[in-house]
Amino acid sequence: MANGSGVPEKVAWILVRDDRVLVTRSHGRDRFYFPGGHREPGESDGETLVREIDEELQAAIDPGSMVHFGTFEIGEGHPDHDPFRMICYTADHRGELTPSREIAEKAWFRYSDRGRVSAVDELAFDALHDAGRLS
């Protein structure tokens, strides 16, 4: 779903463990993405993240623990991607991270795996690396 400016947006979850970050790959796709998705009409970022992580990974996000990590945007003129904005949060969760039917696989990537994710996710990888969270 797009915001008021017409740029499509995704709300994404950043989960880092042991110098690796959680990513998922949907069926039929080659690239990996941070888990999350587009807002339904009227949803807040927190509501979106809770719903999407439950749908994709069958885990429960604790909305009270959500912390905005960053907003990353691909603008007009990018050679490989249309304009897109990704709003990223860290958050605690309950439950195992079990891929649902829409997710082909989950993986834990290091910074060296950056080339296997989408263009906007690469920006978040860079921010995690710059913050010392991925080496």
NORSUL-V917159 format. One record per run of one state. SS is the DSSP state (H for helix, E for strand, C for the rest). FROM is the first residue (numbers start at 1). TO is the last residue. Records with the same first field share a line. If there is no record, write none. Layout:
BEGIN
SS: FROM-TO + FROM-TO
END
This chain:
BEGIN
C: 1-1 + 3-7 + 14-15 + 18-19 + 27-31 + 34-35 + 38-44 + 58-59 + 62-62 + 66-66 + 75-83 + 91-92 + 95-102 + 110-110 + 118-118 + 131-135
E: 2-2 + 8-13 + 16-17 + 20-26 + 32-33 + 36-37 + 60-61 + 67-74 + 84-90 + 93-94 + 103-109 + 117-117
H: 45-57 + 63-65 + 111-116 + 119-130
END
